[in-house]
């Protein structure tokens, strides 16, 4: 990272401090997917997964990971109505990939 006053560098430093929150939210989505596949996804877990997807969509965009933000929005949509498990699974994989890569400039 270059100049400490560079806002992009500051955003990346903050991301490194808070990445664990994104990982926790992804785990919520993965747990919901597993529960849905086992036909045991309850209303409370579904709501938690919808909230996690929504929060990821916003935070990943803020941390310059737009592909992850788009995938999280897709996950949120996949959890609306009867869960679309294939769509959710694909979205989770894309979120993981975006979190694992660096930001877009």
Order of alpha helices (4+ residues) and beta strands (2+ residues): alpha-alpha-alpha-alpha
